[in-house]
């Protein structure tokens, strides 16, 4: 997870993002953020590596923090498949 200092978080917490109503809108929003990063850092290997690394680590942390516990709850509710 991107554990940044509290004062750095405040800048991002004050930004109002539009509510997304579909996976397509979520994908569009994430893509625009990545495009902005490329605009600010240049199109080069390091920038592309930064973006893919951030996306992959975000995915893994999201799975670890939200998806896995959700799945564990559903296993308890409905029984395991295995």
C-alpha positions, -999 to 999 in steps of 0.1 A, spaced: 0 0 0 13 35 -7 20 46 28 27 83 23 30 109 50 -2 124 64 5 159 51 9 144 16 -24 125 19 -42 157 28 -36 171 -7 -52 140 -23 -80 137 3 -92 172 -7 -97 162 -43 -133 153 -52 -134 125 -77 -165 119 -98 -186 90 -87 -182 61 -111 -212 41 -120 -196 13 -141 -164 -6 -145 -158 13 -178 -159 46 -160 -136 33 -133 -112 21 -160 -114 55 -178 -106 74 -145 -76 52 -137 -64 55 -173 -66 93 -171 -46 93 -139 -19 72 -156 -19 94 -187 -14 125 -164 16 107 -148 31 101 -182 25 138 -191 43 149 -160 72 125 -161 77 118 -198 72 87 -219 102 65 -209 108 31 -194 110 45 -158 76 62 -161 60 31 -176 76 9 -149 63 33 -122 28 31 -135 27 -7 -140 43 -13 -107 18 10 -89 -11 -6 -106 1 -41 -98 9 -34 -62 -25 -16 -58 -42 -46 -72 -24 -70 -48 -31 -48 -18 -67 -44 -27 -70 -81 -30 -52 -87 3 -72 -61 22 -107 -64 7 -112 -93 -16 -96 -121 5 -115 -112 37 -147 -110 16 -140 -145 2 -133 -158 37 -167 -145 49 -185 -161 19 -167 -194 26 -181 -193 62 -216 -184 50 -218 -208 21 -192 -235 27 -159 -241 9 -156 -254 -26 -126 -277 -18 
